[in-house]
Amino acid sequence: MIEILNGIKETIHYGDISKFRLIHNDIAYNYPKHWHVGIEIIMPVENNYTVYAGNETYHLEEQDIIFINTGIIHSIESPSYGQRIIMQFDLSLLYSVKEFDTTLFMLPLVFKISPQTHPDIYERVHFYINEIIREYDSDNALKEAAIYSHLLQAYVIICRNEVFNKQKFENIKQTKYHEYIEKLLMTCDYINSHLTETLTLDDVAEKAGFSKFHFTRLFKQFTNMTFKNYVNHCRILRAETLLMDSNLSIMEVAMSSGFNSISTFNRIFKSANNCSPNIFRKERLNSGMKNYVESQWHGNE
């Protein structure tokens, strides 16, 4: 159940298990737009479900699984009857594990896993999701540790398939594959840690130990983005987080995210979000919707 709602922002209370909660939901209700700090996983158990996130619509059949990243505004359309599992957890559960901070960044912000979309990994991911449910509903000793373990297992399978898929590097010798992956992960970590500094393709390629040409090709294969787009994407994500702090001016957000001019920041931000930083902030922090949303919200999510 939503306990604290400020505008369209939900504050999650995790309860007995720190940084994780699971809800058996059977409320036939259309949930309006909201967002929260924390990843959400939804799996319909009986009947279908529709999730609107960003500019996309995701139709979920029974046993399909959708992952919604932290900070994403989403709404939910429910049928007249049905059941679904909803999990929410703090991103720090994954970020505390080496390599996950960069790897998670390269996953889509919202993605659906079903037998049709991911036939190679669906059964394994579905198994671990069901193991989480079983543990959560049990009185087993160490169930919190077991839940975290199964969650990590599910994400390892997803990341290996989506980020480290060897088919993306099919022209690279097996002996070089792990070496390149390690260097590219290190490079992404370096970029994320130095966003407020000047980052050039030549300098970063040299730090990674590749020629500019070789690095450009490998980096695009690994991240599905050009070097420039990746840097801008990282900076925009940082800016989105900073915009939640109403005490910071737009200029301070821009500078703290690595943009050297307000005009560049506004242009790139609008291109990424289809709105200005000011509109983005107002949408996230607007308390004018508070009474409306609270009056519309019934039961559990």
TARA-V74656 format. One record per backbone hydrogen bond with DSSP energy under -0.5 kcal/mol. CO is the residue of the C=O (numbers start at 1). NH is the residue of the N-H. E is the energy in kcal/mol with one decimal. If there is no record, write none. Layout:
co = <CO & CO>
nh = <NH & NH>
e = <E & E>
This chain:
co = <1 & 4 & 5 & 6 & 6 & 8 & 8 & 9 & 10 & 10 & 11 & 11 & 12 & 14 & 16 & 17 & 19 & 21 & 23 & 23 & 25 & 27 & 29 & 31 & 34 & 35 & 36 & 36 & 39 & 40 & 41 & 42 & 43 & 44 & 46 & 48 & 49 & 50 & 51 & 51 & 52 & 53 & 56 & 57 & 58 & 58 & 59 & 60 & 61 & 65 & 66 & 67 & 67 & 68 & 69 & 71 & 73 & 74 & 75 & 76 & 76 & 77 & 83 & 83 & 84 & 85 & 86 & 87 & 88 & 89 & 90 & 91 & 91 & 92 & 94 & 97 & 97 & 99 & 100 & 101 & 102 & 103 & 104 & 109 & 111 & 113 & 114 & 118 & 118 & 121 & 122 & 123 & 124 & 125 & 126 & 127 & 128 & 129 & 130 & 131 & 132 & 133 & 135 & 140 & 142 & 143 & 144 & 145 & 146 & 147 & 148 & 149 & 150 & 151 & 152 & 153 & 154 & 155 & 156 & 157 & 158 & 159 & 159 & 165 & 166 & 167 & 169 & 173 & 173 & 174 & 176 & 177 & 178 & 179 & 180 & 181 & 182 & 183 & 184 & 185 & 186 & 187 & 188 & 189 & 190 & 191 & 194 & 197 & 198 & 200 & 201 & 202 & 203 & 204 & 205 & 205 & 206 & 211 & 212 & 213 & 214 & 215 & 216 & 217 & 218 & 219 & 220 & 226 & 227 & 228 & 229 & 230 & 231 & 232 & 233 & 234 & 235 & 236 & 237 & 238 & 239 & 241 & 242 & 244 & 245 & 249 & 250 & 251 & 252 & 253 & 254 & 254 & 255 & 261 & 262 & 263 & 264 & 265 & 266 & 267 & 268 & 269 & 270 & 276 & 277 & 278 & 279 & 280 & 281 & 282 & 287 & 289 & 290 & 291 & 292 & 293 & 296 & 299>
nh = <3 & 11 & 7 & 8 & 9 & 10 & 35 & 6 & 12 & 37 & 3 & 4 & 14 & 17 & 18 & 20 & 90 & 88 & 25 & 86 & 84 & 29 & 31 & 76 & 74 & 10 & 38 & 71 & 89 & 68 & 87 & 66 & 85 & 63 & 83 & 79 & 60 & 77 & 53 & 58 & 75 & 56 & 53 & 59 & 51 & 60 & 61 & 49 & 64 & 113 & 42 & 69 & 111 & 40 & 72 & 73 & 54 & 34 & 52 & 31 & 78 & 50 & 45 & 46 & 25 & 43 & 23 & 41 & 21 & 39 & 93 & 94 & 95 & 96 & 97 & 100 & 101 & 103 & 104 & 105 & 106 & 106 & 107 & 69 & 67 & 65 & 118 & 121 & 122 & 125 & 126 & 127 & 128 & 129 & 130 & 131 & 132 & 133 & 134 & 135 & 136 & 137 & 138 & 143 & 146 & 147 & 148 & 149 & 150 & 151 & 152 & 153 & 154 & 155 & 156 & 157 & 158 & 159 & 160 & 161 & 162 & 163 & 164 & 168 & 169 & 170 & 172 & 176 & 177 & 178 & 180 & 181 & 182 & 183 & 184 & 185 & 186 & 187 & 188 & 189 & 190 & 191 & 192 & 193 & 194 & 194 & 197 & 199 & 200 & 204 & 205 & 206 & 207 & 208 & 209 & 210 & 209 & 215 & 216 & 217 & 218 & 219 & 220 & 221 & 222 & 223 & 224 & 230 & 231 & 232 & 233 & 234 & 235 & 236 & 237 & 238 & 239 & 240 & 241 & 242 & 243 & 244 & 245 & 246 & 248 & 253 & 254 & 255 & 256 & 257 & 257 & 259 & 258 & 265 & 266 & 267 & 268 & 269 & 270 & 271 & 272 & 273 & 274 & 280 & 281 & 282 & 283 & 284 & 285 & 286 & 290 & 293 & 294 & 295 & 296 & 297 & 298 & 2>
e = <-0.6 & -2.4 & -0.6 & -0.6 & -2.1 & -0.6 & -2.2 & -2.5 & -0.6 & -0.6 & -0.5 & -0.7 & -0.6 & -0.7 & -0.7 & -1.6 & -2.2 & -2.3 & -0.9 & -2.3 & -2.5 & -1.6 & -0.8 & -2.1 & -2.6 & -3.4 & -0.8 & -2.6 & -2.2 & -3.1 & -3.0 & -2.3 & -2.9 & -3.3 & -1.6 & -0.6 & -3.4 & -3.2 & -0.6 & -3.0 & -2.3 & -2.3 & -2.0 & -0.6 & -2.6 & -0.6 & -0.6 & -1.8 & -2.1 & -3.5 & -2.1 & -0.5 & -2.0 & -2.5 & -1.4 & -0.5 & -1.5 & -1.7 & -2.8 & -1.3 & -0.5 & -2.1 & -2.8 & -2.3 & -2.8 & -2.5 & -2.7 & -2.8 & -2.4 & -2.2 & -1.8 & -1.6 & -2.4 & -1.5 & -1.8 & -1.9 & -0.5 & -2.0 & -3.0 & -0.8 & -0.8 & -1.1 & -1.3 & -2.9 & -2.8 & -2.4 & -2.6 & -1.0 & -2.4 & -2.5 & -3.1 & -1.9 & -1.8 & -2.1 & -2.3 & -1.9 & -2.0 & -1.9 & -2.5 & -2.5 & -2.8 & -2.0 & -1.3 & -1.1 & -2.1 & -2.6 & -2.2 & -2.3 & -2.5 & -2.3 & -2.4 & -2.3 & -2.3 & -2.0 & -2.6 & -2.1 & -2.0 & -3.0 & -2.5 & -1.6 & -2.9 & -2.9 & -1.9 & -1.8 & -1.3 & -1.1 & -2.2 & -1.4 & -1.1 & -0.7 & -2.6 & -2.4 & -2.2 & -2.0 & -2.7 & -2.4 & -2.1 & -2.2 & -2.4 & -2.4 & -2.2 & -2.5 & -2.4 & -1.5 & -0.8 & -1.0 & -1.6 & -0.5 & -0.6 & -2.4 & -2.4 & -1.9 & -2.2 & -2.0 & -0.8 & -2.5 & -0.7 & -3.0 & -2.3 & -1.9 & -2.4 & -3.1 & -1.7 & -1.9 & -2.4 & -2.7 & -1.9 & -2.4 & -2.3 & -2.3 & -2.4 & -2.5 & -2.3 & -2.5 & -2.2 & -2.0 & -2.4 & -2.6 & -1.5 & -2.4 & -2.3 & -1.4 & -1.9 & -0.9 & -1.6 & -2.3 & -2.4 & -2.6 & -2.3 & -0.9 & -0.7 & -2.5 & -1.0 & -2.1 & -2.6 & -2.2 & -2.6 & -2.8 & -2.3 & -1.8 & -1.8 & -2.5 & -2.1 & -2.5 & -2.5 & -2.4 & -2.5 & -1.9 & -2.8 & -1.8 & -1.5 & -3.1 & -2.7 & -2.0 & -1.3 & -1.0 & -0.6 & -0.5>
